Amino acid sequence: MALPKPGTYYFPWEVSAGQVPDGGALRTFGRLCLYDMTQSRVTLAAQHGPEQHQILVCTKLVEPFRAQPGSLYIVLGELEHQEDGGAVVKARVLTCVEGLDLPRLERAIGEQRRYQRERGGSA
């Protein structure tokens, strides 16, 4: 049995804009703004420019967990597109990373992408 893929980093605004392939393993981040225990759902939010982007996360595989509203989280999971046109991340890992330097994380993701493009182009 093969292990699941590690997950490609996507910015929250890319996830909410539908730029992530269905079923693809992904990592993303956001501030926990809502936790619905009865539905096993978390809503993460992230600011990008003037807009706030929200991501719906299914938490069935990571419960129980102690939700900390307003705290920064990183999620690893698979994206599933819904019939209503929205999408939900089925979390395998949901980790509180409060105190993480977000601008530095965003730069690191950009550098990782640049490196992967350069490496892919030289093969």
C-alpha positions in Angstrom: 0.0 0.0 0.0 1.4 3.3 -1.1 1.6 6.3 1.3 -0.5 9.4 0.3 1.3 12.2 -1.4 2.8 14.9 0.9 0.6 17.6 -0.4 1.4 20.7 -2.4 1.2 24.1 -0.7 -1.6 26.3 -2.1 -2.4 29.7 -0.9 -5.9 30.0 0.7 -7.0 32.4 -2.1 -6.0 29.7 -4.7 -8.1 27.1 -2.9 -11.2 29.4 -2.6 -10.8 30.4 -6.3 -11.0 26.8 -7.4 -7.3 26.6 -8.7 -6.7 23.2 -6.9 -7.4 19.9 -8.7 -10.1 17.8 -7.3 -8.8 15.0 -5.1 -5.3 16.4 -5.0 -3.3 16.4 -1.8 -2.8 19.9 -0.6 -1.5 22.0 2.3 -2.9 25.4 3.1 -3.4 27.7 6.0 -5.8 30.2 7.6 -7.2 31.5 10.9 -9.9 29.4 12.5 -13.0 31.5 12.4 -15.8 28.9 12.9 -15.9 25.3 14.3 -19.2 23.4 13.9 -18.8 20.3 16.0 -22.1 18.8 14.9 -21.1 18.9 11.2 -17.4 18.2 11.8 -16.5 21.3 9.9 -14.1 24.2 10.4 -13.9 27.4 8.4 -10.4 28.9 7.9 -10.0 32.5 6.7 -7.1 34.3 5.2 -6.7 37.9 4.1 -5.1 38.6 0.7 -5.1 42.2 -0.3 -8.5 43.7 0.3 -10.3 40.4 0.2 -10.9 37.7 2.8 -10.9 34.1 1.6 -12.6 31.2 3.4 -11.9 27.5 3.2 -14.2 24.8 4.5 -12.4 21.9 6.2 -14.0 18.5 7.1 -12.5 17.5 10.5 -13.9 13.9 10.8 -10.5 12.3 10.6 -8.8 14.6 13.0 -11.3 14.8 15.8 -11.4 15.3 18.7 -9.3 18.4 18.6 -9.3 21.6 20.7 -10.3 24.4 18.4 -8.8 27.7 19.2 -10.8 30.4 17.3 -8.7 33.2 15.9 -5.6 31.0 15.9 -3.6 30.2 12.7 -3.8 26.6 11.4 -2.2 24.6 8.7 -4.2 21.8 7.1 -3.1 18.8 5.1 -5.7 16.9 3.2 -7.5 16.3 -0.1 -9.8 18.7 -1.8 -13.3 17.6 -2.8 -15.5 19.7 -5.0 -19.1 19.9 -3.9 -22.3 19.7 -6.0 -23.1 23.4 -5.0 -19.9 24.5 -6.7 -18.0 24.9 -3.4 -15.1 22.8 -2.2 -14.1 21.2 1.1 -10.7 20.0 2.3 -10.9 16.6 4.0 -8.3 17.1 6.7 -5.7 14.4 7.5 -3.8 16.8 9.7 -5.0 20.1 11.2 -2.3 21.8 13.3 -2.4 25.0 15.3 0.6 27.1 14.3 -0.1 30.3 16.2 2.9 32.6 16.2 4.1 31.4 12.8 5.5 34.2 10.6 2.9 34.3 7.8 4.8 36.6 5.4 7.8 34.3 5.7 5.7 31.2 5.0 4.2 32.9 1.9 7.8 33.7 0.7 8.9 30.2 1.4 6.0 28.8 -0.7 6.9 31.2 -3.5 10.6 30.1 -3.4 9.7 26.4 -3.3 7.5 26.9 -6.4 10.3 28.8 -8.2 12.8 26.1 -7.4 10.4 23.3 -8.6 9.7 25.2 -11.9 13.5 25.7 -12.5 14.2 22.0 -11.6 11.3 20.8 -13.8 12.4 23.0 -16.7 16.0 21.6 -16.7 14.9 17.9 -16.7 
